[in-house]
């Protein structure tokens, strides 16, 4: 069984999809820790509600980047983490964590990478860009995390149509629903050693 740490900055709906899949045994894994850079993230409340350690680790709390990285690595070691999954985590992962967990850190992005990725491309920004580009389809991508935003190896993708009259909000809702299933599908492969 794999131990997963989920990093999240916001609501944690992706985290909830992972927790539910672990509880229903669709994933041979367990979420051992949730880490957020945002003390008010609902993801931390979700974790606490499930009895999962919920850690607020941010540059506001620990200003020295070296000490922050050390605290994060210590938490990952303490909970014997095998896989790190970023579910709406809006901070870059430090070089030391990338080295320590090379090939074992994954992210979900709300577009079909390599389209509409990169710094600042998260949330409604992505969906606005998709609509502005006149795309007829978009989707979600699970990829390995590298030193650059959204440039790591693609592990899994799912397509979602862009409908006439879509707003960034309607498109975001449709993509998010598909993201949750994709996260579970991708993690099942990762936990089984297929990725």
Backbone torsions as a table, in degrees:
resi	resn	phi	psi	omega
1	UNK	NA	133.3	-179.0
2	UNK	-90.1	141.4	174.2
3	UNK	-96.6	124.1	-176.9
4	UNK	-111.0	137.7	167.3
5	UNK	-108.2	131.4	177.2
6	UNK	-108.1	128.1	174.7
7	UNK	-101.7	128.7	-179.2
8	UNK	-146.2	144.7	179.5
9	UNK	-106.9	-14.2	-172.1
10	UNK	-129.4	-128.6	-171.1
11	UNK	-69.1	-29.8	176.7
12	UNK	78.6	28.2	178.0
13	UNK	-66.8	-33.7	175.5
14	UNK	-66.7	-40.0	174.5
15	UNK	-57.0	-45.3	-179.0
16	UNK	-61.9	-38.6	177.5
17	UNK	-61.8	-39.4	179.0
18	UNK	-68.2	-46.1	179.0
19	UNK	-58.5	-46.8	-178.9
20	UNK	-62.2	-39.2	179.8
21	UNK	-68.0	-34.4	175.7
22	UNK	-67.2	-44.3	-178.2
23	UNK	-64.7	-35.4	-179.4
24	UNK	-88.4	3.8	178.5
25	UNK	64.8	21.3	169.6
26	UNK	-74.0	-21.0	174.1
27	UNK	-117.9	131.2	175.6
28	UNK	-87.1	68.6	-173.4
29	UNK	-159.5	171.7	172.3
30	UNK	-144.8	144.4	176.2
31	UNK	-83.2	114.5	-175.7
32	UNK	-96.9	-19.6	179.4
33	UNK	-160.3	147.3	172.7
34	UNK	-121.8	128.3	-179.0
35	UNK	-119.3	133.1	177.6
36	UNK	-134.5	146.4	173.1
37	UNK	-86.1	-2.1	-174.1
38	UNK	-121.8	111.1	-176.2
39	UNK	-62.3	-24.6	-179.3
40	UNK	-95.0	8.4	-178.1
41	UNK	-63.0	131.4	177.8
42	UNK	-64.9	-23.5	176.3
43	UNK	-55.6	-38.4	179.3
44	UNK	-66.5	-38.5	176.8
45	UNK	-65.3	-41.5	177.5
46	UNK	-57.7	-46.2	-178.8
47	UNK	-60.4	-48.8	-179.7
48	UNK	-58.7	-39.2	179.5
49	UNK	-63.7	-23.7	179.9
50	UNK	-99.7	2.7	-178.7
51	UNK	75.3	23.1	-179.4
52	UNK	-99.9	133.7	177.4
53	UNK	-53.7	128.2	-177.1
54	UNK	-117.2	113.8	-172.3
55	UNK	-115.1	126.7	173.3
56	UNK	-98.0	107.3	179.2
57	UNK	-125.9	110.7	-177.1
58	UNK	-147.5	168.2	179.0
59	UNK	-68.7	-18.5	174.9
60	UNK	-73.4	-34.3	-178.4
61	UNK	-85.5	-41.5	-179.9
62	UNK	-126.9	99.4	-171.0
63	UNK	-69.5	-35.4	-178.2
64	UNK	-74.2	117.7	-177.3
65	UNK	-58.5	-34.0	179.5
66	UNK	-66.3	-42.2	179.6
67	UNK	-70.8	-34.3	177.0
68	UNK	-64.6	-46.8	177.5
69	UNK	-59.2	-43.2	179.4
70	UNK	-60.2	-44.2	179.8
71	UNK	-62.9	-39.6	179.4
72	UNK	-67.3	-44.4	179.1
73	UNK	-63.3	-39.6	178.3
74	UNK	-62.9	-40.3	178.2
75	UNK	-64.6	-43.5	179.9
76	UNK	-63.6	-37.2	177.6
77	UNK	-71.5	-42.6	-178.7
78	UNK	-56.9	-40.7	-178.2
79	UNK	-93.9	11.2	174.4
80	UNK	51.4	52.4	-175.0
81	UNK	-76.1	132.5	175.0
82	UNK	-97.4	-38.3	-174.2
83	UNK	-132.8	135.7	174.3
84	UNK	-109.2	130.4	179.0
85	UNK	-123.0	126.0	178.5
86	UNK	-93.9	115.5	-178.9
87	UNK	-118.7	84.1	-177.3
88	UNK	75.2	40.3	178.3
89	UNK	-98.4	122.7	-168.4
90	UNK	-102.9	23.6	177.1
91	UNK	-121.3	149.8	176.6
92	UNK	-72.1	142.3	178.1
93	UNK	-83.0	133.8	-175.5
94	UNK	-69.0	158.5	-178.6
95	UNK	-60.1	-38.4	-179.2
96	UNK	-65.2	-39.2	177.9
97	UNK	-70.7	-40.3	176.7
98	UNK	-58.6	-40.9	179.2
99	UNK	-67.7	-46.5	-175.9
100	UNK	-64.3	-31.7	-176.6
101	UNK	-120.9	35.1	-176.3
102	UNK	-52.8	127.6	179.1
103	UNK	77.8	-0.6	-176.0
104	UNK	-120.2	14.0	176.9
105	UNK	-114.5	127.1	-175.2
106	UNK	-127.0	154.2	-179.9
107	UNK	-134.1	151.0	170.5
108	UNK	-108.0	131.3	-179.4
109	UNK	-124.9	136.6	-174.2
110	UNK	-84.9	48.5	170.2
111	UNK	-158.1	173.9	176.7
112	UNK	-89.4	88.7	178.5
113	UNK	-58.1	147.7	13.0
114	UNK	-83.2	2.4	178.4
115	UNK	-72.4	138.3	169.7
116	UNK	61.0	42.1	174.4
117	UNK	-116.2	-178.0	176.4
118	UNK	108.5	178.1	-176.5
119	UNK	-59.2	134.1	179.2
120	UNK	82.7	-7.7	-179.4
121	UNK	-92.9	88.0	176.7
122	UNK	-149.2	161.0	177.4
123	UNK	54.7	-140.1	-175.5
124	UNK	-64.7	-22.4	176.3
125	UNK	-55.9	-41.2	-179.6
126	UNK	-64.8	-47.9	-175.0
127	UNK	-68.7	-34.6	173.8
128	UNK	-61.2	-43.7	-178.9
129	UNK	-64.9	-40.0	178.8
130	UNK	-61.3	-47.4	-179.3
131	UNK	-66.3	-43.0	-179.8
132	UNK	-62.5	-31.7	-179.7
133	UNK	-80.4	-5.5	179.7
134	UNK	71.8	26.0	179.8
135	UNK	-64.6	144.8	175.1
136	UNK	-97.7	-15.1	174.0
137	UNK	-145.3	151.4	176.4
138	UNK	-139.4	-153.3	179.0
139	UNK	159.6	-146.3	-179.2
140	UNK	-141.9	152.6	-177.9
141	UNK	-133.5	132.9	168.0
142	UNK	-102.5	128.3	-178.9
143	UNK	-141.2	158.0	173.0
144	UNK	-70.0	144.9	-178.9
145	UNK	-87.8	132.6	177.1
146	UNK	-122.1	-172.8	-177.2
147	UNK	-67.9	-21.9	-179.4
148	UNK	-108.6	144.4	179.5
149	UNK	-55.5	126.2	168.2
150	UNK	61.4	24.8	-178.3
151	UNK	-110.8	-0.5	-178.1
152	UNK	-73.1	169.3	-178.2
153	UNK	-56.5	131.1	179.0
154	UNK	-77.1	129.4	-178.3
155	UNK	-101.1	-40.4	-177.8
156	UNK	-158.0	148.7	176.2
157	UNK	-139.0	153.4	174.3
158	UNK	-137.3	136.4	-177.3
159	UNK	-95.3	147.0	177.7
160	UNK	-136.3	131.0	180.0
161	UNK	-70.9	147.1	169.8
162	UNK	-95.3	120.7	-174.8
163	UNK	-96.3	151.6	176.7
164	UNK	-59.3	133.5	179.9
165	UNK	86.7	0.5	177.4
166	UNK	-60.2	140.3	169.2
167	UNK	-104.1	165.2	175.2
168	UNK	-54.2	-35.6	-177.9
169	UNK	-70.2	-44.1	-179.6
170	UNK	-67.9	-38.2	178.7
171	UNK	-67.1	-42.1	179.1
172	UNK	-58.3	-42.5	-178.5
173	UNK	-63.8	-41.5	-179.1
174	UNK	-69.0	-40.7	179.1
175	UNK	-66.6	-42.5	-178.4
176	UNK	-59.3	-41.5	178.8
177	UNK	-59.8	-39.8	179.8
178	UNK	-74.7	-32.1	178.7
179	UNK	-57.9	-43.4	-175.9
180	UNK	-60.1	-43.6	178.1
181	UNK	-67.0	-40.6	-178.9
182	UNK	-63.6	-41.0	178.7
183	UNK	-56.8	-47.0	-178.2
184	UNK	-66.2	-44.3	178.8
185	UNK	-59.6	-47.3	-177.9
186	UNK	-65.5	-44.7	-180.0
187	UNK	-65.0	-32.7	177.1
188	UNK	-60.4	-44.3	177.7
189	UNK	-66.4	-42.1	-180.0
190	UNK	-63.0	-46.8	-178.6
191	UNK	-67.7	-26.6	177.8
192	UNK	-86.7	-0.6	178.6
193	UNK	81.0	15.9	-178.9
194	UNK	-87.2	-11.5	-179.9
195	UNK	-114.6	NA	NA
